[in-house]
Amino acid sequence: MSNHKQLAGVLPIVHTPFTSDNTIDEISLRRQLDWAFDTGADGCGTGMVSEILRLTIEERRRLTHLIPEIVNGRGPVFASVGAESTAQAVTWAKEAEAADNDALMAIPPTHTGLSNQDLTDYFTALAEATRLPLIVQDASAYVGQSIPLSVLVGLLDQFGPEKILFKPEAAPLGPNLSSLRDATNGTAKIFEGSGGIMLIDSFRRGIIGTMPGMDLLDGIIEVWRALQAGDDERAYKVYYPICALTALQMQAGLDGFLAIEKHLLVKRGLFASDRRRRPYRWNLDSETRDEVDRLFERLLQILQ
């Protein structure tokens, strides 16, 4: 991976826009990605808020090829390859490598409570399937099972920090980040994925990057740059509306993130529609929407 393809900084998760006939809206997808890099994203990739687990096989394949194509070298692209079986995940990993993605990210299977050895075997097979770096994702705060610290440390020991990176999202996020950092003597390269609500706390614990949704990307980038510059005043000022918005998203889990994020992407003029893949459990009610809009307005005023 060349230097401009370094996995670090603000790497937003791409949302999948849908047309009225429920197919991937490639025009909105392109608009979203162009905006992300114009706004200062360091790279991007797919993840849970890409609705990756709700896409058809053909759609998931299309997205795996389409995103690196549109990004066209502007930054590293990682592909979410986690699946219910090792065979599926390895197939997605090879597909991602063939499609010129720069890295892989994977959650463990979501339907099976696996032993430490089974988890290790699953991630080892993924790491060995391609030449690409693998981001080991624990998304158990909202999907799948948590990955014990000993498994994470074992993978790092086996493959090293250039090959294995981490995105631990199990609660409590901050202490878990610090545990992984300390257990690996600071060698683990760690990303956070809290949507922004834990970003400042995570930054102080030594993360190398953050993977937010696209909806608040300009604000997240501003917070990240302020933190890097040691400007706490600016960092907190921008962080507060982001934090309040994320709190609203979190109350309904993955569906909450998706509904509000897509609402804001339409509001920004990036998406033609806020359609999500059915079935889902939660819709944006009018009172939540009004509060989201008020907070979003505040964020935009601060960013002007």
N, C-alpha and C positions, 0 to 999 in steps of 0.2 A: 504494500500500500504506500503510494508516494506521499510526500509531506502534505500536499494540499488535500489529501484524502485522510488526514489524521482525524480519528474519531474523538472529538472533544468540543466543548462549547455548547451552543444551543442547537439541538438536533430535533426539530419538531416531528411529531407523528402525523403522517398524511391522513386526512379524512377522505373517505370514498363518497363522492357525490353521485346521486342517482337521478336519471331522467324520469319523466312521467310514465314511461313504459318499463320502469324498474331495471334499466341497464346502466352501466357505468357511464357517467357524463364526462367524457374526455375533455370537453372544452372547459368546464369548471375545474377539473383536475389540473389542467395546464395553468389556468389562471391562478389557482391556489399556490402552485409550486413557483411560478414566476414571482408572485407577490412575496412568498417566503424568502427567496434569495435576494430580492430587491430590498427587503426589510432587514436583512443581515443574518439570516440563518446560516449556520456553519455546515449544514448537511441536513438529511432528513431520512425517514424510513417509515415502515409500516409497523403497526402494533395493534393492541386491542381496540383502540378507538378508530382504527381503519375498518372496523367491523369485519376483520379478517376471518373470524370464525363463522361469519354468516354469509360469506360469499360462496358461489358455486366454484367447483374446481377450475372451470374455464376462466371465470372472472379473477380468481386468485392468481392464476398463471398470467393473465393479461396484465394485471397490476404489477406483478413481479418484473415484467419486461418494460412496461410503459413508464414507470417512474424513473429508472436510470436513463431511459431514452430522452425524456423531457428535461431532466436535470442536466444531462449532457456535460458532466464534468465540473459543474459549479460547486460541488462539494460531495462528500461521501454519502452513499445511499445504503441503508441496511434493510434487509427483508425479514419479516417475521415468519418463522418456519416451524414454530411449535405445532404439535399435532397429538392425536390420541395414541398413535403407535410410533415406534422408532422408525419403522419402514416408511410411514407417511412423512415424518419429519425429515428423514434423510433425502427422500424424493424432492421435497420442497427446497432443501438446502442445495442440492445439485442443480435444480431449476434456477435458483437465485444466482448461483455462480455462473451458469451458462448465460444468464440475462445481464451479466456485467454489474451486479450489485457488488458493493465493496465490503460488506460484512453481513453477518446473520444475527438475528435475535430470536431466542426461543423460550417459551414457557414450558413447563412440564405438562404431561397429559392432565386434563382437568377432571376426568371421570374416575380415575383410579388412585387410591391412596397408596403411594409407592414407598418401598423401603429405601434406606440410604443407598444401598447397593444398586437397586433398580434405577434410581435417579442418576447415580454416577454413570451407570452403563448407558443410559439414554443420552446424556450430554456428551459422553466420550464418543459414542457413535456419531453424533452430530459434528463434534470437533474434528473427527478423523475423516468425515465424508467429503470435505472440501479444503481448499487452501485458505479460505477466508477466516478472519477473526470471528469469534462467537460471543455475543452478549448473552449471558445467562440471566434470564428475567424471572424474578419471583413476583408475580402479579396477584398473589394470594389475598391481598386486601379486597379484591373484587372478583377474581377468577382463579380457579385451580388451587393447588396445594402449596404450602410454604416449603422452601428448600432449606434444610438444616445447615448451619454454619460449617459443620465439618465436611459436608459435601462440596460447598463452595471452595473452601480452603484446599481440599483434595484436588479439585479440578485445576486450580491455579498452580499448585505444586507440580502437577503432571504436565501441564501445557505451557505455563508461563504467562506473564501479563500482556504480551503482545497478541497472544492467541485467545485468551479467555478474559472477557471483561464482564462487568456486573451491573444489573439494574434491579436492586432489591426494593420491592414495594410493599413488603409485609409490614404490618403495624407491630410495634411502634417504629416508625421509619428512622428517626434520628438515631436512637440507640442501636438499631440494627446496622446502620451505616458505620457507626463508630466501632461496633464489634467486628465487622468484616475488615475495616481498616486496621484495627489493632491486631487482629488474629493473623494478618498477612504482613505485619510490620510496615504498613503504608504502601505496599507494592500493588495492591489491588486497584485497578482503574474502575471507578464507580460512577454511575450516572444515577440521577434521581428522576422520578416520574410522578410527582405529586400534583401535576397541573399548575404548580406555582405556590401552593399553600405552604409547603415545607422548604421552599427554595433557599431562603436565607439561612435557616438553620442547617440545611444540608451543605450549603456552600462552606460554612464555617467548619464543617466536619471533613472537608477535603475532597469533595467530588470533583471530577474532571469535566462534568457536563450535565446538562439537563435535557429531558425529552418531554416537552409539554405538548398539548394539542396545538393546533394552528390558530385557534380563535383569539388568543391573547398574546400572540407571538411578539408583536411590537413591544408590549409591556414587559414581557419576560426578558427579551434581549436588553432592554433598558436597565432592568434590575441587575442582570448578569454583568453588564458593562460597568455599572455603578459599583457593584461589589468588587470587581477586579481593580477598579480605580481607587478603592478604599473610601468611596463617597457614600457613607451610611445614610446620610440625610436624604439623598436622592433615592437610594435603594428602597428605603422604608416608605417613602412618599408614594412611589409607584406600586410598591408591593401591596399596600393596604386594600385598594379596590380589587386587585387581582385575587388576593387572599379571600376577600368577601365573596367574589364571584365563584371561586373554586369551592367554597363552603356550600354554596347553593347546589353546585353540580354534584358534590360528594353525597348529598343526602339520598340520592336515588341510584347510587352505584354507577356501573358502566352506562346504564340507560340515561342517567342524569347527566353525565358528561356528554354523551352523544347528542341528546336533545338540545342542551344549551349551547354546545359548541357549534352545532349545525345552524341553530337559530342565529348565532352571532356571525357565522360565515356568510349567511344570506344578507344580514344587516350590513356587512362590509362590502357587499356587492361581488363577492368572490364566488358564491354558489347560487345557482338559479333556483334551488329548492332545498328544503331542510329534510327531505325524505330520508327515512332510515329503513333498514331491513327488518321486516316483521318476522316473528312476533317480538314485541317488546312489552315491558311491564309498566312503563311510566311515560306519560306525556307532560309537556310543559303547560301547566295551568296558567290562567291569565295573570294571577297575582304574582306568581314566581317570575313570569315573563316581564312584568312591569318593574320588579325589583332588579332583575338582570339588566334591563335597559337603563335604569337609573345609574347603576354601578358602572356600566360600560361607558355611559356618557361622562362620568367622573374620570374614568381612566383616560379617555380620549382628551379631555381638557388638560389633564396633568402632562400628557405626552406632547401637547402642542408646542 
